Amino acid sequence: MTIESSVASSRGALSGVRVIEIAGPAVQYCGKMFADLGAEVILVEPPGGAHTRQTGPFLHTLADAATQPLRSLSFVYLNGGKKSVTLDLQTDEGRAALHRLAAGAQLVIEGGRPGRLAELGCGYEALSALNPALVMTSITPYGQTGPYSAQEAEDLVCMATGGFLYLGGYPDGPPIGAYGNQAYSCGSMFGAVASMLALTHAEATGQGDHVDVSIQECMVLAMENAVQFYELEGTLRRRTAGLQRFAGTGVYECADGHVYMMAGGIGANRFWDRTIDWFKEEGVPDVERLAGDEWRETVYLQTDEAKRIFMEVFGAWARTKTKAYLYAAAQDRHVPAAAVNAVDDLVASPQLASRDYFVEVRQPGWPEDIRMPGAPYRLARTPWALQGPAPLPGQHNAQLLGAAARDLPSSHRPAEEIR
């Protein structure tokens, strides 16, 4: 499905909402979620473009030098459908232009150091004085207050201080971060939800709000029940990648990758008998080693002995089967199991294909369309849709700043406009 065919004929759910996004790595996904639902998202970049345009991986086959600011695959994905203006907020002209934009907007999203915009005269107090219904959402590593609030931190640091990093990786090695700026994405998702709540209140009352999102706190919430385990049982959750949590529950190697199975230690072991019956039907060698009352006791399934025996029985057999076979066989017998999908598995997934999940992005200047993820949700009456390609730096200066754009220094204007 190309970008043109994916644009819905009906108006997006957030059509008519204007969002100002002060460019930064922590807020890109938040702005994208608004853009994909029909909001007009104006990306405010410094002269020359945001440094997020330099985030790899890159498309290295661009022939036209003018399109080089769009070689970042992540930038194009996260900023499709947005409009770009370039403003130098260190100047009076740049700050005045931001004031004018905010005066006609419903939401401003920013992720800079707490207090930085206020120092420039562009903080929430200053902008809300011009537009009392304005909502400003600040997505920062530690929030607007507290002893860490002024500290800068990248995605990996936010994962670490939020505890999430401690749970990632193998027990005999150091923590391993999740790929793809997951902390920033988490902060953006919470920021988008909180922004919608504030916008709903502003629409009803005419009174805006300042939404304060701490990425560290978002990562604490991402730790599942680790905090509750410690609080209630004094148990410190640890890294378990590559290990069985219980005999029969964990990641197992197979002929073409890995599967995750939950046969033992879950739900009073109600899946154990089904699992053993499956192994017997398949003629798994040495399945009798898994017989006995002790195998129905969670305490025994947690022992190293039980884990070793299960791995020797199931592990050897599983390595002769594909993950598709193991998944289908387990599903037929109502045993919880799933393939550990690689990227090529996702691209070829019949489930995702049936829902038109992936979309073809047609970016001007690119040699071919690029397949990218679509939306993980469906709205029947106001569908999600790509609203357009990612912009060049300052591409919409003239459109959005109007006559004021002609008064800006040349560094504010895109090259094609200067010429």
C-alpha positions as CSV (number, residue, x, y, z in Angstrom):
1,M,0.0,0.0,0.0
2,T,1.6,3.3,-1.1
3,I,1.4,6.5,0.8
4,E,-1.2,7.9,-1.6
5,S,-3.5,4.9,-1.3
6,S,-3.2,4.8,2.5
7,V,-4.4,8.4,3.0
8,A,-8.0,8.0,4.2
9,S,-10.8,9.8,2.4
10,S,-12.3,10.9,5.6
11,R,-10.7,13.4,7.9
12,G,-8.4,12.2,10.6
13,A,-9.5,11.9,14.2
14,L,-7.4,14.9,15.1
15,S,-8.0,17.0,12.0
16,G,-8.1,20.7,12.9
17,V,-5.6,20.3,15.8
18,R,-2.4,22.2,15.4
19,V,0.7,20.9,17.1
20,I,4.0,22.6,17.5
21,E,6.9,20.1,18.0
22,I,10.2,21.5,19.1
23,A,12.6,19.1,17.4
24,G,14.4,16.6,19.6
25,P,14.9,12.8,19.8
26,A,12.6,12.2,22.8
27,V,9.5,13.7,21.3
28,Q,9.6,12.6,17.6
29,Y,7.3,9.6,18.1
30,C,4.8,11.7,20.2
31,G,4.5,14.1,17.3
32,K,4.2,11.3,14.8
33,M,1.2,9.8,16.6
34,F,-0.6,13.2,16.3
35,A,0.4,13.6,12.6
36,D,-0.8,10.2,11.7
37,L,-4.2,10.9,13.1
38,G,-4.7,14.0,11.1
39,A,-3.3,16.8,13.2
40,E,-1.2,19.5,11.6
41,V,2.2,19.0,13.2
42,I,4.8,21.7,12.7
43,L,8.3,20.6,13.3
44,V,10.4,23.6,14.6
45,E,14.0,23.0,13.7
46,P,17.2,25.1,14.2
47,P,18.7,26.6,11.1
48,G,20.2,23.9,9.0
49,G,17.9,21.2,10.4
50,A,17.5,19.1,13.5
51,H,20.4,16.8,14.6
52,T,17.9,14.0,14.5
53,R,18.3,14.1,10.7
54,Q,21.8,12.6,11.3
55,T,20.5,9.5,13.1
56,G,21.4,6.2,11.3
57,P,20.8,3.9,9.6
58,F,21.0,5.9,6.4
59,L,19.9,5.6,2.8
60,H,23.2,6.0,0.8
61,T,21.8,6.0,-2.7
62,L,20.5,9.6,-2.9
63,A,21.7,11.2,-6.0
64,D,20.4,14.7,-5.4
65,A,22.4,16.7,-2.8
66,A,19.3,18.6,-1.9
67,T,17.7,15.5,-0.5
68,Q,20.6,14.6,1.8
69,P,18.8,15.9,4.9
70,L,16.3,13.0,4.3
71,R,18.8,10.1,4.2
72,S,18.0,9.0,7.8
73,L,15.5,6.2,7.7
74,S,14.5,6.8,11.3
75,F,13.9,10.5,10.7
76,V,11.7,9.8,7.6
77,Y,9.7,7.2,9.6
78,L,9.2,9.4,12.6
79,N,8.5,12.7,10.8
80,G,6.4,11.7,7.9
81,G,3.4,14.0,7.4
82,K,4.9,16.8,9.5
83,K,5.7,20.3,8.3
84,S,9.0,22.0,8.9
85,V,10.0,25.5,9.8
86,T,13.5,26.6,10.8
87,L,13.8,29.1,13.7
88,D,16.7,30.3,15.7
89,L,15.3,30.6,19.1
90,Q,18.4,32.5,20.3
91,T,17.2,35.5,18.3
92,D,14.3,37.9,18.8
93,E,12.9,37.1,15.4
94,G,12.9,33.4,16.0
95,R,11.2,33.7,19.4
96,A,8.6,36.0,18.0
97,A,7.9,33.6,15.2
98,L,7.4,30.7,17.7
99,H,5.1,32.9,19.7
100,R,2.9,33.5,16.6
101,L,2.8,29.8,15.8
102,A,1.9,28.9,19.4
103,A,-0.8,31.5,19.6
104,G,-2.7,29.5,16.9
105,A,-1.9,26.1,18.2
106,Q,-3.5,23.7,20.6
107,L,-0.4,21.8,21.7
108,V,3.3,22.4,22.0
109,I,5.6,19.3,22.5
110,E,9.2,19.8,23.6
111,G,11.9,17.7,25.2
112,G,14.7,20.2,26.1
113,R,16.3,20.8,29.4
114,P,13.7,22.0,32.0
115,G,13.7,25.7,32.1
116,R,15.5,26.2,28.7
117,L,12.5,27.5,26.9
118,A,11.5,29.7,29.8
119,E,14.9,31.3,29.8
120,L,14.3,32.2,26.1
121,G,10.8,33.6,26.9
122,C,9.1,30.6,25.2
123,G,8.1,28.5,28.3
124,Y,4.6,27.5,29.2
125,E,3.9,30.7,31.2
126,A,4.9,33.0,28.3
127,L,3.1,31.0,25.6
128,S,-0.1,30.4,27.7
129,A,-0.3,34.1,28.3
130,L,-0.8,34.4,24.5
131,N,-3.1,31.4,24.3
132,P,-4.7,30.4,27.6
133,A,-6.1,27.1,26.1
134,L,-2.6,26.0,25.0
135,V,-1.3,22.6,26.3
136,M,2.5,22.2,26.5
137,T,3.9,18.7,27.0
138,S,7.5,18.4,28.2
139,I,9.1,14.9,27.8
140,T,12.4,14.9,29.6
141,P,14.7,12.4,31.2
142,Y,13.7,13.1,34.8
143,G,10.8,15.6,34.6
144,Q,10.6,19.3,35.4
145,T,11.4,19.0,39.1
146,G,13.7,17.0,41.5
147,P,17.4,16.8,42.0
148,Y,18.1,15.1,38.6
149,S,15.8,17.4,36.5
150,A,18.6,19.5,35.1
151,Q,20.7,16.5,34.1
152,E,20.9,15.5,30.5
153,A,20.4,11.8,29.6
154,E,20.1,9.8,26.4
155,D,17.8,6.9,25.8
156,L,20.2,4.3,27.3
157,V,20.7,6.3,30.4
158,C,16.9,6.7,30.9
159,M,16.6,2.9,30.6
160,A,19.3,2.4,33.2
161,T,18.0,4.9,35.7
162,G,14.5,3.6,35.3
163,G,15.6,0.0,36.1
164,F,14.6,-1.4,32.8
165,L,18.2,-1.9,31.6
166,Y,18.9,-4.2,34.6
167,L,16.4,-6.8,33.4
168,G,17.7,-6.9,29.8
169,G,20.4,-9.3,28.8
170,Y,21.9,-12.6,30.0
171,P,22.5,-13.5,33.7
172,D,26.2,-14.1,33.2
173,G,26.9,-10.8,31.4
174,P,26.3,-7.1,31.7
175,P,22.9,-5.5,31.0
176,I,21.9,-5.1,27.4
177,G,19.7,-2.2,26.2
178,A,16.6,-2.7,24.1
179,Y,17.2,-1.6,20.5
180,G,15.6,1.4,18.9
181,N,15.3,4.1,21.5
182,Q,12.6,2.3,23.5
183,A,12.8,4.7,26.4
184,Y,12.1,7.7,24.2
185,S,9.3,5.8,22.5
186,C,7.8,4.9,25.9
187,G,8.0,8.6,27.0
188,S,6.4,9.7,23.8
189,M,3.5,7.2,24.2
190,F,2.7,8.3,27.7
191,G,3.2,11.9,26.6
192,A,0.7,11.5,23.8
193,V,-2.0,10.0,26.1
194,A,-1.5,12.7,28.7
195,S,-1.6,15.4,26.0
196,M,-4.9,14.1,24.8
197,L,-6.4,14.2,28.3
198,A,-5.1,17.8,28.7
199,L,-6.5,18.8,25.2
200,T,-9.9,17.3,26.1
201,H,-10.0,19.4,29.3
202,A,-8.8,22.5,27.4
203,E,-11.5,22.0,24.8
204,A,-14.1,21.8,27.5
205,T,-12.9,24.6,29.8
206,G,-10.7,26.8,27.7
207,Q,-7.9,26.3,30.2
208,G,-4.7,24.6,29.0
209,D,-2.1,22.8,31.1
210,H,1.6,21.9,31.3
211,V,2.1,18.1,31.0
212,D,5.3,17.0,32.7
213,V,6.5,13.5,31.5
214,S,9.5,11.9,33.2
215,I,11.0,9.2,30.9
216,Q,12.7,7.6,34.0
217,E,9.2,7.1,35.5
218,C,7.9,5.7,32.3
219,M,10.6,3.1,32.3
220,V,9.8,2.1,35.9
221,L,6.3,1.4,34.7
222,A,7.7,-0.7,31.9
223,M,9.3,-3.2,34.4
224,E,6.1,-5.2,34.7
225,N,5.8,-6.5,38.3
226,A,9.5,-6.3,39.3
227,V,8.7,-3.5,41.9
228,Q,5.8,-5.5,43.3
229,F,7.9,-8.6,43.6
230,Y,10.5,-6.7,45.6
231,E,7.9,-4.9,47.8
232,L,5.8,-8.0,48.6
233,E,8.3,-10.8,48.6
234,G,11.7,-9.2,48.9
235,T,12.6,-10.9,45.6
236,L,14.9,-9.0,43.2
237,R,14.0,-9.7,39.6
238,R,17.1,-10.5,37.5
239,R,18.1,-11.0,33.9
240,T,16.8,-14.3,32.7
241,A,17.5,-14.2,28.9
242,G,18.5,-17.6,27.6
243,L,17.4,-19.4,30.7
244,Q,14.3,-21.3,31.6
245,R,12.2,-19.5,34.3
246,F,10.8,-23.0,35.1
247,A,11.3,-26.3,33.5
248,G,9.2,-26.0,30.4
249,T,9.0,-22.2,30.4
250,G,11.6,-20.2,28.5
251,V,13.3,-19.8,25.1
252,Y,14.3,-22.9,23.3
253,E,16.4,-23.4,20.2
254,C,14.9,-25.0,17.1
255,A,15.9,-25.8,13.6
256,D,15.5,-22.3,12.2
257,G,15.6,-20.0,15.3
258,H,13.9,-20.1,18.6
259,V,10.5,-20.6,20.2
260,Y,9.2,-19.4,23.6
261,M,7.1,-21.9,25.5
262,M,5.1,-21.7,28.8
263,A,4.5,-25.3,29.7
264,G,5.4,-25.4,33.3
265,G,5.2,-23.3,36.4
266,I,2.3,-21.2,35.0
267,G,-1.3,-21.3,36.2
268,A,-0.8,-24.2,38.7
269,N,0.9,-26.1,35.9
270,R,-2.4,-26.6,34.0
271,F,-0.5,-26.9,30.7
272,W,1.9,-29.6,31.9
273,D,-0.2,-32.7,31.1
274,R,-1.1,-31.3,27.7
275,T,2.6,-30.8,27.0
276,I,3.5,-34.3,28.0
277,D,0.7,-35.8,25.9
278,W,2.0,-33.8,22.9
279,F,5.5,-35.2,23.4
280,K,4.1,-38.7,23.6
281,E,2.1,-38.3,20.4
282,E,5.3,-37.0,18.7
283,G,7.4,-39.9,20.0
284,V,9.9,-37.5,21.7
285,P,12.8,-39.7,22.9
286,D,13.1,-40.1,26.7
287,V,9.7,-38.4,27.4
288,E,9.3,-40.8,30.3
289,R,11.9,-38.8,32.2
290,L,9.3,-36.1,32.5
291,A,6.8,-38.4,34.3
292,G,6.1,-38.3,38.0
293,D,4.2,-36.3,40.5
294,E,7.2,-34.0,41.2
295,W,6.8,-32.5,37.7
296,R,3.4,-31.0,38.7
297,E,5.0,-29.0,41.6
298,T,6.2,-25.5,40.8
299,V,8.9,-25.8,43.4
300,Y,10.5,-28.7,41.6
301,L,10.1,-27.1,38.2
302,Q,12.3,-24.2,39.5
303,T,15.2,-26.5,40.3
304,D,18.3,-26.8,38.2
305,E,17.7,-30.5,37.9
306,A,14.3,-30.1,36.4
307,K,15.4,-27.5,34.0
308,R,18.3,-29.6,32.9
309,I,16.2,-32.7,32.3
310,F,13.5,-30.8,30.4
311,M,16.2,-29.2,28.2
312,E,17.8,-32.6,27.5
313,V,14.4,-34.1,26.5
314,F,12.7,-31.2,24.7
315,G,15.7,-29.3,23.6
316,A,17.2,-32.1,21.5
317,W,13.9,-32.8,19.8
318,A,13.0,-29.2,19.2
319,R,16.3,-28.6,17.3
320,T,15.0,-30.9,14.6
321,K,11.8,-28.9,14.1
322,T,11.1,-25.5,12.6
323,K,9.5,-22.8,14.7
324,A,6.5,-22.8,12.5
325,Y,6.0,-26.5,13.1
326,L,6.4,-26.1,16.9
327,Y,4.1,-23.1,17.0
328,A,1.3,-24.9,15.1
329,A,1.7,-28.1,17.0
330,A,1.5,-26.3,20.4
331,Q,-1.5,-24.3,19.3
332,D,-3.4,-27.4,18.2
333,R,-2.9,-28.8,21.8
334,H,-3.5,-25.5,23.6
335,V,0.0,-25.2,24.9
336,P,1.2,-21.6,25.1
337,A,4.1,-21.2,22.6
338,A,5.2,-18.6,20.1
339,A,7.9,-18.3,17.5
340,V,10.7,-15.8,18.2
341,N,10.3,-13.8,15.1
342,A,13.2,-12.1,13.2
343,V,12.6,-9.1,11.0
344,D,12.2,-11.2,7.8
345,D,9.5,-13.3,9.6
346,L,7.6,-10.1,10.4
347,V,7.8,-8.8,6.9
348,A,6.5,-12.1,5.6
349,S,3.8,-12.5,8.3
350,P,0.4,-13.4,6.9
351,Q,-1.3,-11.9,9.9
352,L,0.3,-8.5,9.4
353,A,-0.3,-8.7,5.6
354,S,-4.0,-9.4,6.2
355,R,-4.3,-6.2,8.2
356,D,-2.2,-4.1,5.7
357,Y,0.1,-3.3,8.6
358,F,3.2,-2.3,6.5
359,V,2.9,0.7,4.2
360,E,5.1,1.8,1.3
361,V,6.5,5.3,1.9
362,R,7.1,7.3,-1.2
363,Q,9.7,9.9,-0.2
364,P,10.5,12.5,-2.9
365,G,14.1,12.1,-4.0
366,W,14.4,8.5,-3.0
367,P,15.1,6.0,-5.7
368,E,12.3,3.6,-4.6
369,D,9.5,3.2,-2.1
370,I,10.5,2.0,1.4
371,R,8.3,-0.3,3.5
372,M,7.8,0.9,7.0
373,P,5.5,-0.1,9.9
374,G,2.0,1.3,10.0
375,A,-0.3,1.8,12.9
376,P,-0.8,-0.8,15.7
377,Y,-4.4,0.2,16.1
378,R,-7.6,0.7,14.0
379,L,-10.1,3.5,14.0
380,A,-13.1,2.6,11.9
381,R,-14.6,6.1,11.3
382,T,-11.5,8.2,11.4
383,P,-8.8,5.9,10.1
384,W,-5.1,6.3,10.6
385,A,-3.2,7.4,7.5
386,L,0.1,8.6,6.5
387,Q,-0.3,12.3,5.8
388,G,2.6,12.9,3.5
389,P,6.4,12.5,3.3
390,A,9.0,13.8,5.8
391,P,9.9,17.5,5.1
392,L,13.1,19.2,4.2
393,P,14.5,21.6,6.8
394,G,12.4,24.8,6.6
395,Q,10.3,23.5,3.7
396,H,7.2,25.2,5.0
397,N,8.7,28.5,6.3
398,A,6.9,30.6,3.6
399,Q,3.6,28.8,4.1
400,L,3.5,28.9,7.9
401,L,5.4,32.1,8.7
402,G,3.9,34.1,5.8
403,A,5.2,37.6,5.4
404,A,7.3,37.2,8.6
405,A,9.4,34.6,6.8
406,R,10.8,37.3,4.5
407,D,12.1,39.2,7.5
408,L,14.0,36.3,8.9
409,P,17.8,36.0,8.4
410,S,18.7,33.8,5.5
411,S,19.9,31.0,7.8
412,H,16.2,30.5,8.7
413,R,15.1,29.8,5.2
414,P,15.5,26.7,3.1
415,A,18.0,26.8,0.3
416,E,15.4,26.6,-2.5
417,E,13.6,29.7,-1.0
418,I,16.8,31.7,-0.7
419,R,17.7,31.0,-4.3
